[in-house]
């Protein structure tokens, strides 16, 4: 029974790791055309096909890991003692902490996104010469890293924070 519990814990960890890695790859793929076009040229064109490719890759990988997770959950539900052993209080608390961190990451990402838009930034921080200097450099950075769409950015960051924090909180601490 113990080896079965260890196998199921390892399977859950592999599903979460796989989802985290594929989300990270999709996020980098999503951001790469915007960074490249910001450095090379001053037009606001982004590679639409790269964005579609990143989205399709992410959806496909989420479907694969979703099916793996459903198979994992069905195996757990078939044996109630395994379900109780694998989903103990430590794992439940790790998920709750992870959801809290993902919520705050999404919140702060959307607030930062809103503050960095030019009209809000200039009205919040005034027009003194030092603040204008900071604002100009912030706009140069934003022009280099043209973020495609706020909701996608918030979604990617929230999902990345969710899975990374779950992997952090659910790790097994070794004594010695």
N, C-alpha and C positions, 0 to 999 in steps of 0.2 A: 504494500500500500504506500509506503514511504517513497519508493522509487517512482510510483505512478504520480504522486503529488509533485515530486521534483520535476518529472517530465512535463506535467501540465503547467507548472510555474515557468519552466524554461520556454514552453510554447507560447504562453502569454507574453513573456518578455520579448521573444523574437517577433511576435506580431506587433507589439508596440515599437520596438526598434525599427522594424521594416517600415512601418507607417511614418515614423519620424524621419528616417533617411530619405524615403521617397518624397515626403513633403519638403524636406530641405533641398533636394535636387530640383523639384518643381519651382520652389521659391527662387533659387539661383537662376534657373532657366527663365523664369518670369522677369527677373530684374536685369539680367545680362544685356538684353537689347537696349534697355533704357540707359544704362550706364555707358555703353559703347556709343550710342548715338549722341549722348550729351557731351562726350569727350571729342568726338570727331567733327560734328557739325552743329550748327545752332538752330536747326529746324526742329519742330516738335513732332517729327514723324517717328513712330516706333514700329518695329517689325511685328505686324499683325499675325503673321504665320507663326512666329515664335511664341507669341502669347497664346494662340490657339493650341499649339503643340504642348506647351506647359500645362494648360488646363486639361487637355485630353489625357496627358500622361498622369496627372494627379488624380483625375477621376477614375481612370483605369486602375491605378495602383490602390486607390481607396476601395474600389470594388473587389479586387483580389484579396486584400487584407480583411475586408468586411466578410467575405465568404469564409476565410480561414477563422475569423473570430466566431462566426455563427456555428461552424463545425466544432470549434473548441467549447463553446457554451452548451451545445447539444450533448457533447460527451460529458460535461460536468453535470448537467441536469439528469442524465440517466442514472448516476450514482450520487445520491444525496450526501453521503459521507465525504465523498471527494469534493463536492461543492462547498461544504462547510469548512473543509480543511484548506482548500485553495483560496477561498474568499474570506479570509479571516479579518479581524478588526484592523490589523496593520495595513492591509491592502485597501480596505474601505477608506481609511483615513488618508492614505496616499492619494487616492482618487479625489477625495474632497479637497485636500490641499492643492492638488493640481488644477482642479476646476477653479478654485479661488485665484490662483496665480494667473491662469489663462484669462479670467475675467478682467483682472486688473491690468494685464498686459494689453488686452483689447481696448480697455478704457483709456489708458495712458497713450497708446498709439493713436487713437482717434483724436484725443485732445492735442497731442503734439502735431498731428497732421493739420488740425484746424488752426493752431497758433502759427504754424509756419507759412500759411497762405499770406501773400503780401499785404492785403488791406488790413487784416487783423493784426499782423505783426507791427506794422507802422503805427496803428492807432494805440496799441498797447505800450510800445516802448518809446514813443515820442520821436522828435526830429533833431535831437542834439547831434553834434558832429561825431562823437564816439558811437552813439547808437546807430547813426546813419552808416558809419563805417562797418559796424557789426552786421547791420541789415544787408548791406551790399555784398559782404562776403557770404552771408547765409544764402542770399539769392543765387550767387555763383555756384555754391555747393548744390543747391536745389536744381539749378539748370544742368549741372553735370549729372546728378543722379535724378533723372526725371522719373518720379514714381508714377506708374501708369494709372492706378485707380485706388482711391482710398479704401473702399470696402474689401477689395482683394488683399491689400496689404494688411489690414486689420485681421482678416480671416487667417492668412498665412501665419502671422505672428502669434495669434491666439492658439492655433493648432500646434505650432512648434513649441510654444511654452507649455501647453498641456502635456504633450508626450515627453518632453525633456524633463519637466518637473516630476512626472510620474516615475520615470526611470530613476531620477535622483532619490525620490522619497521611498521607493519600493526596493531599493538595493539592500542586499544582505550585508550587514556589518560583521566583519570577522574580528574576533577577539585575538589579540596577541600580535 
